[in-house]
Amino acid sequence: MQTQFDRRAALRLMGMGLVSSAAVPWLASCSSDDDGASGGPTTGASTTAGPTTTTRPPGPVGPLGEPDANGLQLPEGFTSRIVARSGEEVTGTGYTWHGNPDGGACFAQDDGGWIYVSNCEEAGTGGVSMVRFDPEGEITEAARICDGTSINCAGGATPWDTWLTCEEHPDGRVWECDPRGEEPAVVRPALGTFKHEAVAVDAEAEVLYLSEDEPDGALYRFVPAEWPSLEAGRLEVLAGPEDERRWAEVTDAGGGSASPTRNQVADVVRFNGGEGLAHFEGTTYLATKGDNRIWALDGDDVEIVYDAATTEAMDGADPVLTGVDNIAVDAGGDRYVAEDGGTMDVVRLGPDGLVEPVARLDGVEGSEITGPAFSPDGTRLYFSSQRNPGVTYEVTGPFPHAEPDR
């Protein structure tokens, strides 16, 4: 099933590149439980990747098929495997995978492999874990890379190859993590104290954008005192009437005053449940779950580019995308949006207003899809089902902008 944006949104998106909370593309074919090489889906946490895939022209990837052995509905030519389950060992590593997996990102490694990092959105424990893959996609290591935090929700990757993990509670802060775990995570108080959700980095403008998961939340911009250090700088909120937007400085970023950061500027622009953020070629995208919208920010100009209330499926059914949450964008600019609720989909927003599911988790209640992120060559997409139980998946296939020979 696919649907269309309204005309204004479609015109804006034509010819425009789109982004990921990981800023890097996101996957693997399945293996058998016996030897990890059969090419069929597996219900175990296999460490073996599938064969290299080919790319396909931009356009629909096709309708979803029946659920595979891992409970995922995928288009023809796509396969899945389970990377990790909450409370169980990541196969062959001795490391127990965390509960409530949430935001994630992929980081290329010098040996041709990559690392997928994943937040733990649990109160009290929190933190971040990683899984390392070799160039063939086999799992070689899993470990903890951040401790001492709580309710780590989303975050964002930086161009200097660190992971910014965000605490989603009123006293939440942002911690900068080494994906390899070789250096300890460092808290970055200058990025504010509030109910953090996600971060996106605009390296050209030398600023960071931060979302806030509150019904009356703000959209923040952080301007480092010295790029790219996050030790000090200015925290601002988007403010002003529609035709006079501006970035206004937050007077107390540390949250020590009686007024929360989102209320320190009188005419702050309100966003209903800020979720995923992603930046690509001059535009930052923000998902707001409270009203099922995706916004495009260019400087201080912001407009809606997807609205479930005004976007219907072509057959008149419910909109394909609801419960908008984490966002990832591939190398060609297509956005992949994870659903919190809806039909538990990862939905692709492609060229010319294309809206189509590329993965659907069947038969899981009371959960959400989290942490979409592409492997460096764009052939593998990682994401998790957060609860009942927490499971982290890998999907391999002919994604439209994959570069299998990269």
Secondary structure per residue as TSV (DSSP state, phi and psi in degrees):
chain	resnum	aa	ss	phi	psi
A	1	M	-	360.0	140.4
A	2	Q	-	-143.1	162.3
A	3	T	B	-140.4	-179.8
A	4	Q	-	-126.3	146.1
A	5	F	-	-68.4	165.1
A	6	D	-	-66.6	163.4
A	7	R	H	-58.2	-42.7
A	8	R	H	-63.6	-43.6
A	9	A	H	-66.3	-41.9
A	10	A	H	-61.6	-42.9
A	11	L	H	-62.4	-38.0
A	12	R	H	-66.3	-38.8
A	13	L	H	-79.5	-22.0
A	14	M	T	-62.4	126.6
A	15	G	T	77.4	1.8
A	16	M	-	-104.2	137.3
A	17	G	-	-74.1	152.0
A	18	L	-	-127.0	173.4
A	19	V	-	-140.0	174.4
A	20	S	-	-125.0	150.3
A	21	S	S	-63.7	-14.5
A	22	A	S	-98.1	-15.2
A	23	A	S	60.8	10.3
A	24	V	S	-135.3	148.2
A	25	P	B	-61.7	162.2
A	26	W	-	-118.4	360.0
A	27	L	-	360.0	-146.0
A	28	A	-	-179.6	150.4
A	29	S	-	-82.2	165.4
A	30	C	-	-86.5	166.2
A	31	S	-	-130.2	165.6
A	32	S	-	-80.9	161.7
A	33	D	T	-67.8	-21.5
A	34	D	T	-80.4	-55.6
A	35	D	T	-131.4	2.2
A	36	G	S	70.3	21.9
A	37	A	-	-136.4	11.1
A	38	S	S	-79.4	-22.4
A	39	G	S	89.1	-7.2
A	40	G	S	-91.7	162.8
A	41	P	-	-66.5	153.6
A	42	T	-	-127.0	148.2
A	43	T	S	-94.5	-3.1
A	44	G	S	-99.2	172.4
A	45	A	-	-87.9	73.6
A	46	S	-	-64.4	151.0
A	47	T	-	-104.9	6.2
A	48	T	-	-107.8	132.1
A	49	A	-	-86.0	166.7
A	50	G	-	-92.2	-176.4
A	51	P	-	-69.5	161.1
A	52	T	-	-62.3	138.5
A	53	T	-	-102.0	162.7
A	54	T	-	-99.4	163.7
A	55	T	-	-90.0	174.5
A	56	R	-	-139.9	159.2
A	57	P	-	-63.6	150.9
A	58	P	S	-55.4	144.2
A	59	G	S	142.9	-177.1
A	60	P	-	-59.4	140.1
A	61	V	-	-84.6	-10.0
A	62	G	-	108.8	166.4
A	63	P	-	-69.1	157.5
A	64	L	B	-76.1	144.3
A	65	G	-	-92.0	-166.4
A	66	E	S	-72.6	156.2
A	67	P	-	-57.6	137.1
A	68	D	-	-85.2	-171.4
A	69	A	T	-64.9	-17.9
A	70	N	T	-97.6	5.7
A	71	G	S	82.5	10.9
A	72	L	E	-101.0	133.8
A	73	Q	E	-94.0	126.2
A	74	L	-	-134.1	158.2
A	75	P	B	-69.2	164.6
A	76	E	T	-59.0	135.9
A	77	G	T	93.2	-4.9
A	78	F	-	-107.5	144.7
A	79	T	E	-134.5	165.3
A	80	S	E	-133.7	159.2
A	81	R	E	-146.4	159.7
A	82	I	E	-94.5	126.3
A	83	V	E	-87.2	-41.5
A	84	A	E	-158.8	153.2
A	85	R	E	-124.4	139.4
A	86	S	T	-59.0	133.6
A	87	G	T	81.6	1.6
A	88	E	S	-121.9	157.9
A	89	E	E	-67.5	136.0
A	90	V	E	-71.2	117.1
A	91	T	T	-46.0	124.4
A	92	G	T	81.3	3.6
A	93	T	T	-111.2	-20.9
A	94	G	T	77.3	3.6
A	95	Y	E	-104.2	132.3
A	96	T	E	-88.1	124.2
A	97	W	-	-70.0	142.5
A	98	H	-	-73.4	163.5
A	99	G	S	-83.9	164.7
A	100	N	S	46.6	55.3
A	101	P	E	-61.7	135.3
A	102	D	E	-129.5	-125.6
A	103	G	E	-55.8	148.4
A	104	G	E	-152.0	170.3
A	105	A	E	-160.1	159.5
A	106	C	E	-111.7	146.2
A	107	F	E	-132.7	123.3
A	108	A	E	-67.5	144.9
A	109	Q	-	-115.8	157.9
A	110	D	T	-62.1	-26.0
A	111	D	T	-84.5	3.1
A	112	G	S	94.9	-7.3
A	113	G	-	-87.1	-164.5
A	114	W	E	-157.0	165.7
A	115	I	E	-122.4	135.9
A	116	Y	E	-107.6	123.8
A	117	V	E	-103.2	150.5
A	118	S	E	-144.5	130.9
A	119	N	E	-77.2	157.8
A	120	C	E	-113.4	109.6
A	121	E	-	-92.7	62.1
A	122	E	-	-118.9	140.9
A	123	A	T	-69.0	135.2
A	124	G	T	87.0	-46.9
A	125	T	T	-89.7	-61.8
A	126	G	-	54.3	-146.4
A	127	G	-	89.8	-171.5
A	128	V	E	-141.0	140.5
A	129	S	E	-119.4	163.6
A	130	M	E	-135.0	154.4
A	131	V	E	-125.0	130.5
A	132	R	E	-103.1	137.5
A	133	F	E	-118.9	143.6
A	134	D	-	-83.2	177.9
A	135	P	T	-59.4	-22.2
A	136	E	T	-91.4	-0.3
A	137	G	S	90.0	7.7
A	138	E	-	-80.4	139.7
A	139	I	E	-74.5	127.3
A	140	T	E	-116.9	-17.1
A	141	E	E	-163.0	150.5
A	142	A	E	-144.7	143.3
A	143	A	E	-163.8	166.7
A	144	R	E	-86.9	135.8
A	145	I	E	-121.2	-4.2
A	146	C	E	-152.4	131.0
A	147	D	-	-130.2	170.7
A	148	G	S	79.1	19.0
A	149	T	-	-121.0	179.0
A	150	S	-	-147.1	139.0
A	151	I	-	52.2	58.3
A	152	N	E	-77.5	110.9
A	153	C	E	-94.0	-97.8
A	154	A	E	-102.5	-146.0
A	155	G	E	161.1	-145.2
A	156	G	E	-176.9	149.9
A	157	A	E	-85.4	152.7
A	158	T	-	-107.6	157.5
A	159	P	T	-65.2	-16.4
A	160	W	T	-97.1	21.1
A	161	D	S	64.9	45.0
A	162	T	-	-121.9	164.0
A	163	W	E	-111.9	125.2
A	164	L	E	-96.9	111.6
A	165	T	E	-101.8	135.7
A	166	C	E	-112.0	132.8
A	167	E	E	-88.9	128.1
A	168	E	-	-101.8	69.9
A	169	H	S	-151.3	164.9
A	170	P	T	-55.8	-28.3
A	171	D	T	-101.7	20.2
A	172	G	-	-69.9	147.3
A	173	R	-	-130.4	177.7
A	174	V	E	-109.4	134.8
A	175	W	E	-117.7	137.5
A	176	E	E	-98.9	125.7
A	177	C	E	-119.9	145.8
A	178	D	-	-85.4	116.8
A	179	P	T	-58.0	-27.3
A	180	R	T	-80.7	-15.2
A	181	G	S	76.7	13.2
A	182	E	S	-80.5	-24.2
A	183	E	S	-118.9	145.4
A	184	P	-	-68.6	149.4
A	185	A	-	-65.5	146.2
A	186	V	E	-125.6	129.0
A	187	V	E	-72.3	143.9
A	188	R	-	-120.3	81.0
A	189	P	G	-59.4	-27.6
A	190	A	G	-63.7	-19.7
A	191	L	G	-81.9	5.7
A	192	G	-	99.1	159.3
A	193	T	S	-118.6	107.1
A	194	F	S	-168.5	-174.8
A	195	K	-	-79.7	78.7
A	196	H	E	-66.3	145.9
A	197	E	E	-119.4	-70.3
A	198	A	E	-135.5	168.1
A	199	V	E	-135.9	141.7
A	200	A	E	-133.2	139.6
A	201	V	E	-107.0	126.7
A	202	D	E	-104.5	95.4
A	203	A	T	-69.0	-31.6
A	204	E	T	-67.7	-42.8
A	205	A	T	-84.2	-9.5
A	206	E	T	58.6	50.4
A	207	V	E	-140.6	163.5
A	208	L	E	-121.5	145.9
A	209	Y	E	-112.0	142.8
A	210	L	E	-133.5	137.7
A	211	S	E	-104.3	162.1
A	212	E	E	-133.4	124.1
A	213	D	-	-87.7	74.9
A	214	E	S	-135.8	149.3
A	215	P	T	-59.9	-26.3
A	216	D	T	-120.0	39.4
A	217	G	B	-72.4	167.6
A	218	A	-	-108.1	165.9
A	219	L	E	-108.4	124.7
A	220	Y	E	-106.6	153.6
A	221	R	E	-130.5	131.4
A	222	F	E	-111.1	127.1
A	223	V	E	-111.0	104.3
A	224	P	E	-61.9	145.0
A	225	A	S	-65.7	-32.9
A	226	E	S	-144.3	111.2
A	227	W	T	-71.4	135.7
A	228	P	T	-102.6	22.5
A	229	S	-	-64.4	138.8
A	230	L	-	-106.9	16.7
A	231	E	S	-73.8	-30.4
A	232	A	S	-150.9	157.4
A	233	G	E	162.0	-166.9
A	234	R	E	-115.4	126.7
A	235	L	E	-99.0	128.9
A	236	E	E	-127.6	162.5
A	237	V	E	-123.2	150.0
A	238	L	E	-73.1	129.1
A	239	A	E	-143.1	171.1
A	240	G	S	97.5	162.0
A	241	P	-	-66.4	167.7
A	242	E	G	-55.3	-38.5
A	243	D	G	-93.2	5.2
A	244	E	G	-140.5	46.5
A	245	R	-	-63.7	149.3
A	246	R	E	-155.2	166.0
A	247	W	E	-103.0	117.7
A	248	A	E	-109.5	134.7
A	249	E	E	-70.0	137.4
A	250	V	-	-78.7	129.8
A	251	T	S	-73.2	-31.8
A	252	D	-	-136.0	87.4
A	253	A	T	-66.6	-25.6
A	254	G	T	-78.0	-5.4
A	255	G	S	74.2	17.0
A	256	G	-	-80.0	-16.0
A	257	S	S	-81.1	172.7
A	258	A	S	-71.6	-17.9
A	259	S	S	-103.5	126.9
A	260	P	-	-59.3	158.2
A	261	T	G	-55.7	-37.3
A	262	R	G	-71.5	-11.6
A	263	N	G	-111.7	9.2
A	264	Q	S	-84.9	-10.8
A	265	V	S	-118.9	125.4
A	266	A	T	-60.5	-40.3
A	267	D	T	-108.6	38.0
A	268	V	B	-59.6	143.9
A	269	V	-	-81.0	128.0
A	270	R	-	-93.9	139.5
A	271	F	B	-126.1	133.0
A	272	N	S	-85.6	89.6
A	273	G	S	76.9	66.7
A	274	G	E	-61.5	130.6
A	275	E	E	-123.6	-119.2
A	276	G	E	-64.2	147.4
A	277	L	E	-130.7	145.6
A	278	A	E	-155.4	144.7
A	279	H	E	-122.6	138.1
A	280	F	E	-155.1	121.5
A	281	E	T	46.6	53.6
A	282	G	T	89.7	-6.5
A	283	T	E	-121.8	136.3
A	284	T	E	-108.6	134.0
A	285	Y	E	-109.1	137.5
A	286	L	E	-127.6	130.9
A	287	A	E	-99.7	134.6
A	288	T	E	-120.7	112.8
A	289	K	T	-71.8	-30.2
A	290	G	T	-63.3	-28.7
A	291	D	T	-125.4	11.3
A	292	N	T	54.0	52.1
A	293	R	E	-125.5	154.9
A	294	I	E	-123.8	131.6
A	295	W	E	-112.1	151.8
A	296	A	E	-116.7	126.2
A	297	L	E	-112.1	126.9
A	298	D	E	-130.3	102.0
A	299	G	T	69.3	-114.0
A	300	D	T	-113.1	14.2
A	301	D	E	-99.6	125.5
A	302	V	E	-130.5	136.9
A	303	E	E	-146.0	158.7
A	304	I	E	-79.9	129.6
A	305	V	E	-115.3	-9.7
A	306	Y	E	-148.5	133.7
A	307	D	E	-142.9	112.2
A	308	A	G	-60.3	-28.3
A	309	A	G	-68.1	-23.3
A	310	T	G	-117.0	8.3
A	311	T	-	-119.9	111.1
A	312	E	-	-109.0	151.7
A	313	A	B	-65.2	156.5
A	314	M	T	-62.9	-26.9
A	315	D	T	-92.2	9.7
A	316	G	S	84.1	3.4
A	317	A	-	-77.2	-174.6
A	318	D	S	-63.2	156.9
A	319	P	-	-56.7	146.2
A	320	V	S	-63.8	-38.1
A	321	L	-	-113.7	116.3
A	322	T	-	-137.4	167.5
A	323	G	S	63.7	40.7
A	324	V	E	-59.0	137.1
A	325	D	E	-142.8	-121.0
A	326	N	E	-60.5	149.3
A	327	I	E	-127.1	141.5
A	328	A	E	-134.5	151.6
A	329	V	E	-129.1	136.5
A	330	D	-	-85.4	-179.0
A	331	A	T	-65.9	-20.7
A	332	G	T	-94.5	-1.6
A	333	G	S	99.5	0.3
A	334	D	-	-74.3	134.1
A	335	R	E	-90.5	141.4
A	336	Y	E	-119.3	118.7
A	337	V	E	-113.1	128.6
A	338	A	E	-88.0	139.7
A	339	E	E	-95.3	132.1
A	340	D	S	-100.0	95.1
A	341	G	S	99.7	-136.5
A	342	G	T	54.9	-132.4
A	343	T	T	-111.9	26.2
A	344	M	S	56.6	54.2
A	345	D	E	-109.1	158.4
A	346	V	E	-103.0	121.7
A	347	V	E	-113.5	133.0
A	348	R	E	-94.6	125.8
A	349	L	E	-102.8	103.5
A	350	G	-	-106.9	-159.2
A	351	P	G	-69.6	155.1
A	352	D	G	56.1	32.2
A	353	G	G	81.6	12.6
A	354	L	-	-63.9	132.1
A	355	V	E	-132.4	113.0
A	356	E	E	-147.6	141.6
A	357	P	E	-73.2	139.9
A	358	V	E	-114.0	-11.3
A	359	A	E	-157.8	141.5
A	360	R	E	-139.7	131.8
A	361	L	E	-93.5	121.1
A	362	D	-	-95.9	134.7
A	363	G	S	78.1	16.8
A	364	V	-	-109.1	122.8
A	365	E	-	-103.0	152.1
A	366	G	S	66.7	31.6
A	367	S	-	-130.5	-171.3
A	368	E	-	-154.1	156.6
A	369	I	E	-87.9	134.8
A	370	T	E	-138.8	161.8
A	371	G	E	64.7	34.5
A	372	P	E	-62.9	135.3
A	373	A	E	-161.3	139.4
A	374	F	E	-94.0	146.7
A	375	S	-	-64.0	161.2
A	376	P	T	-56.2	-30.6
A	377	D	T	-91.3	0.0
A	378	G	S	75.9	10.0
A	379	T	S	-92.8	-13.7
A	380	R	E	-127.0	129.8
A	381	L	E	-113.0	125.2
A	382	Y	E	-105.7	142.7
A	383	F	E	-164.5	169.3
A	384	S	E	-128.4	155.4
A	385	S	E	-98.0	122.7
A	386	Q	-	-70.2	-36.0
A	387	R	S	-137.6	165.4
A	388	N	S	60.2	54.4
A	389	P	S	-89.5	177.3
A	390	G	-	-72.4	126.5
A	391	V	E	-137.6	133.9
A	392	T	E	-106.7	126.5
A	393	Y	E	-111.2	162.1
A	394	E	E	-132.3	129.6
A	395	V	E	-119.6	130.0
A	396	T	E	-115.8	141.1
A	397	G	S	175.2	-178.8
A	398	P	-	-80.1	68.3
A	399	F	-	-61.9	144.6
A	400	P	T	-57.2	-30.4
A	401	H	T	-116.9	23.3
A	402	A	-	-68.0	150.5
A	403	E	-	-127.7	75.1
A	404	P	T	-61.8	-20.5
A	405	D	T	-96.1	6.0
A	406	R	-	-64.1	360.0
